């Protein structure tokens, strides 16, 4: 309990804000957000515990370190991984050895002549997924300083780990590994193009912008095009693909259109802004309207409160999460009631995303 008290200290002495006729203080909202996160740290669902641990790190309050240290001993390795990264975000490297222990926990291999049972194979796949997640997290924390273990893991016993190591080397800028993935975008093999586009969605390298654009121009497979659009969404040079994104923003496939609009929303360009404004004004699809709002804010257009409220009332958690991104651009007095409502949402990810925004905006670090 003393950890919760320490976490709340930074929220106690903040001046109140007025939201309409209701008196609401930052401290009250902050305590509600903090209580939401801490309650989910105790969830029986390991995915929820991991997400709550990530929120504590992203919020930047070093008083959470005690709780996160305890989570390094959690029975679930994904929770331990999340706690390790959050501690790193708070300035503590204590979780690094936990990541190395998970990465180096290599599944045992039997004799070559012996075929594993399906259950054993599933356990190996699961264990290697956890190892790959720990590797990815280590790279996010240490960047280029993780290269030594990545080169070592390129010789791992398991192909999935070798591939993940190559991907992470590409992420931190190693040209040979990056070239292998970008060249695969032009492969004659559809499955290879698809897998490479998925990798580019994690690597997010500017060097992949033009190959991804070329892929979208010539690609026939819907799944490959959608993976390429996701990859462009995180690409810092996605403006190079502006022309094809504008075209796909009018695609008959609603998911294709949505993904193209999502990528356009990250481009500060008159052409992109004009398209976003036209969609925002001309569609009743709340998914498209809220994505357009995100992009228009980037160009300096004030957010539309009615659109945000409509998106927060949507059934889809993804739409609500996009709305919360827009709420971040609202003035404090307008944002607070929307965030308070989101803290009561039935979806855990929406609750915790709202809690993170509250803690970052209204708590004193």
Secondary structure by P-SEA (a helix, b strand, c coil): caaaaaaaccccbbbbbbcccbbbbaaaaaaaaaaaaaaaaacccaaaaaaaaaaaaaaccccaaaaaaaacccccaaaaaaaaaaaaaaccccaaaaaaaaaacccccccccccccaaaaaaaaaaaaaaaaaaaaaaaaccccaaaaaaaacccccaaaaaaaaaaaaaaccaaaaaaaaaacccccaaaaaaaaaaaaaaccccaaaaaaaaaaccccaaaaaaaaaaaaaccccccaaaaaaaacccccaaaaaaaaaaaaacccaaaaaaaaaaaaccccaaaaaaaaaaaaaacccccaaaaaaaaacccaaaaaaaaaaaaaccaaaaaaaaaaaaacccaaaaaaaaaaaaaccccc
